[in-house]
Amino acid sequence: MEKMRRTATCGELTRARIGETVTLNGWVHRLRDHGGIHFVDVRDRYGVTQFVVDEDASETLRGLVKGLGLEYCVAVSGTVRARPEGMVRRDMPTGEIEVSARELAVLSACETLPFMIDEAADAKEDLRLRYRYLDLRTFSMQRKLKLRHEVTLAVREFLSARGFYELETPTLIKSTPEGARDFLVPSRIHAGKFYALPQSPQLFKQILMVSGFDKYFQIAHCFRDEDARGDRQLEHTQIDIEMSFVSKDDIFALLEGMLQAVFRKTLGVELEIPFRRIAYDEALDRFGSDKPDLRFGIELKDFGAFAAASEFQVFKSIVGSGGAAKALVAPGCGAYSRKEILELEEVAKTHGAKGLAWMKVTADGLDGGSAKFFEGQASSIVAALGAEAGDLVLMVADASWKTACLSLGSVRGRIAANLKLTSAPGFKFCWIVDFPLFEWSEEEKRWEPAHHMFTLPQERFLATLERDPGSVKGELYDLVCNGVELASGSLRIFDPRLQERVFDIVGFSKQEAERRFGFLLEAFKYGPPPHGGIAPGLDRLLAIMLGESSIREVIAFPKNTLGVSPMDGSPSEVDEKQLRELHLQLIRTRGDA
């Protein structure tokens, strides 16, 4: 191998190198035999270069090239020369040259491929994950992971230049569930006790603020035992940030500047800052979501006045009892069939709606569906909703304003997808602010934290905290881009007395607080500073930048939707000896495989 060590990559040779003798190392990407002249494209991560074995080559060389197969790993030495005029490839950096081969060595062979490397996008996802090492050779995956490196580097450079320290927090920690199940790790030394893998570095980064580090960040690996889906994995990476002596505006400005620098450096895209800010209640009222996609309109409108004045008894009764009625216009969807409208109704029902009313807009007013109940109001409705002939009006009424908004918001999303509005280019960021601090749980019949129990209430609600928890807004915020929650964060409670008040509201006893968070509460007895932070999801950020719907496309070795790695077979069984060492015994229950 020493003799055939590469002197050039497969992406760097140009006309300026004509006449040089070079050695390339890489994988066979293409093979063509043109009447005894062999053309071979060899590929590495940097690009593709064509080498040629001419008719006058030695018998040894010709024999070797005839024995090549796709994805053989090879070394080739030869002279760089200009391609014939009719064979120049203007679409590739090395398209003006080729290498006239003089020596060839097969470094390793390759079995029959389960899919073509340059056509991996056509392979089923589980096949791609089963042979992930082959999938990662594709230009597509190489570009995605290159961007991941570049984004991570840009983040590090930006934050380091502003005085942040990159500090690591533990991977084996005390179990403090934060909404999802913890992954537990049994201790061999301490029988019957467990570590947990961190769902986030939340408590430790707050302790770093108590420790006086002021500005911290970490490219943090996080673990959550939850059902996998397109934007979630059992393990994911977040850009974890915490700061002391800051306001919400300071955190917003930092994130906006960081993302502007990242997009400029890696994509050449200039983001407009500051990002738009939308209150939580407004986001639900106008878009039916706390993570609205702002690349398109289709806003929800209040339909209560029209419902109250109509003959539509179902809507009229709901509004008369203090409920809400919402409507939206689906542009150009007036030709939807009854079947297509029923499909939209099912979407609304999955988010709590009892049904979905509809009317079609015509040149003469409103027609079909519920139009007969709104006679005399047609022109007013069309004007108020901004509808035009050929549009479809969709309506939801519910005793809960939130349910009416969320269910119709889900319909908004489906219509936008049908109209291909969700694949529109560009990046529309916004901050969602003024979230409720507490949410009422009908199942538990108690207040629960909307984010986590360490979120600071807004100062204007401190006097009424216990008297009216439902109206309290927290100093928490989400960063949303193109309908995806990209980051979540908050200012933190640092006053132990205020923390006790919040614990009391959510029914969290002092004993339970001490058991789960005692080490943090103990630290807060020793002069904690005001602090806050945020944690953008690196995987989600990359998926947005690349226009991918699944974060599996930007992770080198992801799990599938069942939480399984088809490549290495995890999760897998372990032998009895390992279980004994960990003081564990498996109990088979009915239904176990």
N, C-alpha and C positions, 0 to 999 in steps of 0.2 A: 504493500500500500504506500510505503514511503515514496517510491518512485512515481506513483500515479496520484500523489496528493494534489488537490486542485490549486490552480494558480489564478483562476477567475471564476466568478459565479455565473450562473446561466442567465442572469439578467443584466450584465454590465457591458458586454462586448458591442462596440459600435464600429463605424468606418475608421475611426481614429486608431483602432487596434489592428488594422489590416497588415498582414505580414508577420505578426507576432506568432510565436508558438505558445500554445496555452494547454492547460489540462482542466477539464471539467469533471465534476462529480455530481451525480444526480440520478433521477429515475427516468426510465424510458416512458415517454408520454405518447409518442406516435411512431409508427413504423410504416415505411412505404418502399416498395421495390419497383422501380421504374426501369425495367429491362436490364437488370444487372447492376444498376446504380441504386444504392440503398440510402434513403434519407431517413434520419432518425432525429426526432425531437427529444431532447433531454431536459428535464425540469428539476429545479430546486425551489426553495421558497422565494427566491429573488426573481425568477422568470423562466423563460424557455429559450433554448438555443438549438438551432438545427446543426447536426453534423452529417457529413456525407462520406460514404465509402464508395470511391470511384471504381470504374471497371478495371483500372490498372493497379488496384490495391493488391497486396499480397494474398495468397491463398489462405493463410492463417487468419488475416483480418476479415476476409470475406466469409470464411467459415464461422467466425465468432459472431458477426452481425446477423447472419442467417439464423443463428440459434437464439437470438434475443426474443424476449416476450415483453408485453406491457408490464410496467412497474418493476422490471429488473433494475437493481441498483448497479450502476456502471461507473467506470472511469474511462475517459477518452482524451487522448492527446492528439494535437494536430495544429495546422496553420490556419489562422483567420484569413478569410478571403471574401471579396465582394460577391454577393449573389448575382446571378445573371439578371439582366434588366427585367425580364418578364416574370421573375420569381421574387421580386422585392415585396415584403410585407410591411406596408406603412402602418398597420394597426398594432405593431408590437415593437418595443424598443430595440430588439436585436434583429429586426426584420430586414436590414440591409446587408447582413453578413451571414456567413456560415463557416463552419470549421471543417476543413479537409482532414479527415481522420488518418492518423498514421499508426496509432496504438489504441487498443481497446481491451478493457479488462472487466469481466463480470464479477462484481463484488458480492452479490447475492442474487439468487433467483426469486421468482414470485409465482405462487400458485395461481390457478384460474381465479379471476376477480369476481366477487359477489355482485359488484356493480362497477360501471365505468367511472373512473376517478373524475373525469370532467363532466359527468352527467349525474353526479350524486344527488342533485336536487330532485331527480325523478325517482329515486329509491325511497321505499317506505322508511319512516323515521326509525322504527325499531331495528331495521336492517342497518341503517346508518349508525345507530348507537351500538349495535352488536359489533360492528367493525369500525369503531370510532377512529382508530389509528389510520384507517384508509380514508374515511370521511374528512379527517383533518388535513389530509394532503391536498384536498381540492382548493382551487384558487379562492373560491367563495369563503371557505372556513379560514383559510390563511389570512385573508383580508380582514375578516371579523376579529380574529384574535390579535392581529397586528393593531387594529384600532383600539382594542381593549388595553393593550400595553401603552399605546400613545395617550389614551385618555387618563389612565392611572398615573403616568409620568407627568402629564400636564397638571393634574390635581396636586400631586406632590410638590411640584415646582411652585405652583401658585400659593399654596398654603404655607410652605416653608419660607417663601419670600416675605410673608406677612407675619412672621414670628411664631408660627405654630410648631409645636413639637409633635413628631410622629411617635407615639408611645403604644406599646402592646399591653392589652389586658388579658387575664387568664382565659384559657380554653376549658379548663376543668374548674367548675365553680359550684357554689351552693345552689340547690334547686329553688328558684324564685319564679314560678310560672307567670308569664306576661300576656296571657290571652290564648296562646297555643300550648300544646303539650311540650314538656321538656324531653329531650333525649337524655336518658339516664345512663351513667357509667358506673358499674359496681366496683367497689374498692376491694382489692385482694387482701390488703393489709388490715383494713378495718371492716370486719365481717358485718354484713347487714346494713352497711352505709353506702351512699351513692354520691358521686359527683353528677353534675348536669353540664351539658354543652350549652353555651350561652345563646339565648335567642337574640340578644343584642348586648353590647357592653354598657348598658344604661347605668347600672348602679356604680360600676367601677369608674366610668368617666365622670360621674358626679363626685366621687371620692377624690379623683385627680384634681377637681376644682377646689375641694376643701384643702388639698395638699399644696395649693398655691401655684399650679402649673399654668393657669390663666388661659392658654390657648392650646388645645389638644386636637389631634386628628388621628385616624387609624383606618387603613383599608381592612375592614374587619370582616372576618368569616363568621356567619351567624347560622344557627341551626334551629329549625322549628319542625316539630313532629305534627304536620298538618297535611291535608290532602293536597297533592300537587295539581297545578293547572298551568296555563300558558305563562302567567306572570309570576309564578311561585315555584320554588323548589325546596326540598328538605334542607338544603344548605345553599346559602346565597351570600353575596358580598355587598356590604354597604360602605359608603364613605362617611365614617362616623366623626362628628365634629361637636366640640363643646367649648364654650367660652365663658369667662367670668366678667362681671361688671359691664354687661351689655344689655341693650334694649332689643326688642323684636326687630326694629328697623336696622340695627347693626347686623343682625343675622341675615336679614333679607338682602342687604347690600353686599355682604360677603358672598352669599350663594349666587347672586346675580352676576357679580364680577367674576367668580370662579367659572360659572357655566359659559359666560361670554368668552373668557379666555380659552376654555376647553374647545368650544365649537370653532372658534377662530383658528386655533392652532391645528386641530385635527381634521376638520371638515372644510375649512375656509369659508365658514358661514358666520355672518355677523348678526348676533342676536340684539334685538332692541331692548334696552333696559331703561328704566325699571319695569318689572313685570306688572301686569294688571293685578289689582287686588279686588277680591269679591268676597263679601260676607257669606258665611255658611247659609243663612236663611235666604239670601238673594240667589245663591247658586241653586238651591233646591227649587225656589219659586220660579226661576226663569229657565233652568235647564233640566230640572228633575234629577240632579246628581250633585254630589259634593266633589266630583272630579269631572267637570264639564269639558267636552271637546269643543274648543272655540274656533275650529277651522270652518265651521258652518253655523248658520243661524238656527232655524226651526225652534224658536223659543216657545216655552209654555206661556199661556195667557190666562188671566183670571176669567172664569166663565160664570161666576156666581150670580151676577146680576141678570144675565140672560136666562140662567136656569130658574131663578126665582120668579121671573116674569113669564115662564113658559107653561105649557100644558104637559110637560114631561114630569109626571108625578114622582118617579124615582129620584131624579135629580132635585126636583123642587123640595121634596121632603128632607133630603140630606142637607141641602143648603139652609132650609128653614130651621133645622135642628142644630145649626152651628157648624156644619161640615163645610167642605170645600169642593168646588168644581173647577177643573182645569181643562184647557183645550190647547191643541196645537194644529198647525196647518202642515200637511205633508205635500210639498210642492210637486205638481205634475202627477200626483198619484190618484187622480179622480177615476182613472180607468181600472183601478184595482178590482179584482173579482171578489165575490163574497168569501171564497176560500182564502184569498190573501188577507182579507180583513180579519177573518177568524184566526189566522195565524198571529196577527198582531195582538188580538185579544188575549190569546194564550200567553204571550209575552207579558202583557199587563197583569194578568192573573197571577203569574209566578212571583210578582212583586207586591201582591196584596190586594189588587183591585178586584171588585166583584164582577166587573164587566167593562166593555169598551163600546161607547156609543160613537156613531159616525154619521156624516152627511157629505154629499158630494157637491162641489161648487160648479154651477153651470152659468151660462150667459144670462139666464133668467133668475138666478138666485140660488137656492139650496134644494137638493133633491135626494131621495132615497134615505134609508136608515131612519134616523130620528128627525128628519127635516119637518115632518108633519106636525111635530110638537112646537115648532118655533115659527109658525106662520105669523107674519107681520113684523118679525124681527130680522128677516133674512138680510136686508141691506145693511142694517146696523151691525150684525154679526160679521158679515164679510168685511165691512170697513174696519171694525175693531180688531179683527184678526189679521188684516192685511192680506186676505185671501184673493185668489184670482180664479177665473174659469179654468177648469181642469185640475184644481186642487182637491184634496181630501181633508176634511175637518174631523179630528178625532178628539173624544172627550171622555174624561173620567171624573166621577164624583165619589167622595168617601167621607165618612165621619172624621177621619184623620187627615188633616192637611198634608202631613208628611207622606202618608200612604198614597194620596192622590198625586202628589208631585213625583215620588219615586217610581210609581207604576207607569205614569205617562212618560217619565224620563227614560224608562227602559224601552218604551215604544219609539221615542225619539232616536235612541241609539240604533234600533233595528232598521228604522226607515233610512237613516243616514247610511248604514251599511248597504242596504238595498240599492240606494242611489249612488253608491261608491264614493260618498263624501268622506268616509273615514280613512280613505287611502289618499286623500289630498296631500300634496307636498307641503313642506314648511313645518315650522315648530311654533305652536301657540302656547306660551307659558302663562300661568296665572297663580297667584297665591290665594288660597282659601283661608279666611281668617274668621275670628269670632265664633268658633265652634262652641256648642254647649259643653260645659265641664262635666255634667252628669247626664245619664240616660236612665229612664225608668224601665225596669225589667218586670214585665207582666208575669213572667214565669216565677221569678224569685220574690216578687212584690217588694222590691227595694230599689234604691238608687245605686247605680253602678258608675264607675269612672268611664267617660267616653274615650279617653286616651290611656292614661295611667294615673295612679294615685299621687304622683309627685308633680303634677302639672299645676302651675300657679293660677289661681283665680284672678280675673281682672279686678283691679282695685275697687272699681265702682260697685262691685257686688259683695264686698267683704262684710258689710253691715247686715246684709240679708241672706247670708250664706245658708244658715240652717233653716230660716223661715220659708225660703222659696228656692230650693236647689234647682228646680227645672228651668228657672230663668237665668241662672248663672252662666256667664261666658268665661271661657278659659283663655289663658295666654298660650294657645296652641295653634298650629298652622300647618297646612299641607302645601307642597309645591306640586302643581299639576301641569302636565304637558300632553297635548293631543288626547285628552280623555284618560290619561294614566296617572295615578298617584305616584309621583317620582320621589317624594321625600316627605317626611313627617317630623315635626319637632315641637318644642315648647320651651317657655321659660319655666324654671323649676321652683318648687317651694323650698325655701331655705330656713324658714322660721319653724322650729319644732312645735310651737303652739298652734300655728296655722295647720301644720301637717296633722296634728291630732284632731282638729276640727273636721278635716276632710275624711280622715279615717272613721270618725264617728258617723258622718253622713252616709257612708257606704256600708256601715255595719261591720267595720273591720276592727276587731277587738285589739286592745293593747297587747294581749298575750300573743295573738296571731301576728300582729305587726312585728313584735319582738322576735318571734320565731322565724319569720321569713326575711325581714329586712333589718334585723337588729344591728348588724355591723354598719349599715348606712346611717341609721338613726343615732347610733353612738357617735359616729364621726361628726354628725350635725350638732353635737353638743360643744364643738370646739371651733367656733367662729367660722361657719361656712359663708362664702361670699354669694351675692346674687349671681345666678348663672343660668345659662340656657344653651340649647343646641339643636341640631338637626342631623338627619342621616339619609342622604340620597342613596337610593339603591343603584349600585354600579351596573348590575345586570339589566335592570329596567332602563337605565339611561342609555346603555349601548343599544338595546333593542329599539328604542325610540330613534336614536341617531341613524340606525340602519334600516328603519322601516320594517322591522320584524315583529310578528305578533307573539312569538314565544321566546322567553329568555334562554331556552335550551340552545338556541342558535348562537349565543354569545358566550357560552360556558364550554370549556374544553371537554369536560367529562361529566355531563349532567345525568340525572336519573330520568326515567320516562314518567308518564302520567300515573303509573302505579307505584312510583317510588322505587323502581328497580333499575339497576345498571345492567343492561343486557350484555355488556362487554365482560365485566368481571364476575357477574352473577350475584352481586350483593343486593339485598341481604342474604346471608347464607347461614346454614347450621354450623355449630361448633362442636367439638368433640367433648365427651364426658369429662376428660381430664381438665380442660379449661373451665368447665362449669364448676367442678369441685374446687379448683383453686380460687374461684370467685364466690364460693359458698352459695351457689345457686343450684336450684333443681327445677327442671321443667315440669309443668303440670299440663297435661293434654286435656283440653276441653272439647265438648261436642262441637263438631263443625271444623275443628283443626284439620289441616291437610295431613 
